[in-house]
Structures are given as C-alpha cells and as structure tokens.
Amino acid sequence: MPHAKGKITARELLDLQSHLMLESNLVGQFNHFARECTDPQLRQMCESFARSRMDSFQRLAQHTNISPIQ
C-alpha cells in the first residue's frame, strides 16, 4: 500500500526492528566464528561477513528514525 514519502507505518517499523535484531545476531555470530577459526582464510571471510552485516544493520537503523509513523 503506497504512503506518503518519509512516513513509515507501525508495521513497517516493527519489521525493520525485527530485521535489525537479526542483523545484530548475525554480526555477533560471524565475529564469534572469526575468533574461533584457526584457518586464516576462513577467519578473514567471517570478519568480512561480520562487516557486511554491520553495514546492513547501520543502513536499516537509519530507516527507524523516519517520522512520523502512520
């Protein structure tokens, strides 16, 4: 359903918050895996995944500051 630019529905906000929690968990898991890895190449991949998920987290977090909520 279309809505005015810059406005977000309560449902969309809840969905964003849920996805933020998921991204946060993924960052934590990939950082944990990176610390536990003995293979340097695999460690580097896990660190890269963690950075990528953190970037996604930060982009999504920006959208939770949109107001007003419909």
C-alpha positions as CSV (number, residue, x, y, z in Angstrom):
1,M,0.0,0.0,0.0
2,P,1.6,3.3,-1.0
3,H,2.1,6.0,1.6
4,A,3.5,9.5,1.7
5,K,7.2,9.9,1.3
6,G,9.1,10.0,4.6
7,K,6.3,8.2,6.5
8,I,6.5,4.7,7.8
9,T,3.7,2.5,9.1
10,A,3.8,0.9,12.6
11,R,4.0,-2.5,10.8
12,E,7.0,-1.4,8.7
13,L,8.7,-0.2,11.8
14,L,8.2,-3.5,13.6
15,D,9.5,-5.3,10.5
16,L,12.6,-3.1,10.5
17,Q,13.2,-3.6,14.2
18,S,12.9,-7.4,13.7
19,H,15.4,-7.3,10.9
20,L,17.8,-5.2,13.0
21,M,17.7,-7.8,15.6
22,L,18.5,-10.5,13.0
23,E,21.4,-8.4,11.6
24,S,22.8,-7.8,15.1
25,N,22.7,-11.6,15.8
26,L,24.5,-12.3,12.5
27,V,27.2,-9.8,13.3
28,G,27.7,-11.4,16.7
29,Q,27.8,-14.9,15.2
30,F,30.3,-14.1,12.5
31,N,32.5,-12.3,14.9
32,H,32.4,-15.4,17.2
33,F,33.2,-17.7,14.3
34,A,36.1,-15.4,13.3
35,R,37.6,-15.6,16.8
36,E,37.2,-19.4,16.9
37,C,38.7,-20.1,13.5
38,T,42.2,-21.5,13.2
39,D,42.2,-21.2,9.4
40,P,43.3,-17.6,8.5
41,Q,41.3,-17.6,5.2
42,L,38.1,-18.7,6.9
43,R,38.7,-16.2,9.7
44,Q,39.1,-13.4,7.1
45,M,35.8,-14.5,5.4
46,C,33.9,-14.4,8.7
47,E,35.3,-11.0,9.6
48,S,34.2,-9.8,6.1
49,F,30.7,-11.2,6.6
50,A,30.5,-9.5,10.0
51,R,31.5,-6.1,8.5
52,S,28.9,-6.6,5.7
53,R,26.1,-7.4,8.1
54,M,27.1,-4.4,10.3
55,D,26.8,-2.2,7.2
56,S,23.4,-3.6,6.6
57,F,22.5,-3.0,10.2
58,Q,23.5,0.6,10.1
59,R,21.6,1.2,6.9
60,L,18.5,-0.3,8.3
61,A,18.9,1.6,11.6
62,Q,18.7,4.9,9.7
63,H,15.2,3.9,8.5
64,T,13.9,3.5,12.0
65,N,14.4,7.3,12.5
66,I,11.9,8.2,9.8
67,S,8.9,10.1,11.2
68,P,6.1,10.5,11.6
69,I,4.7,7.0,11.9
70,Q,1.3,6.4,10.4
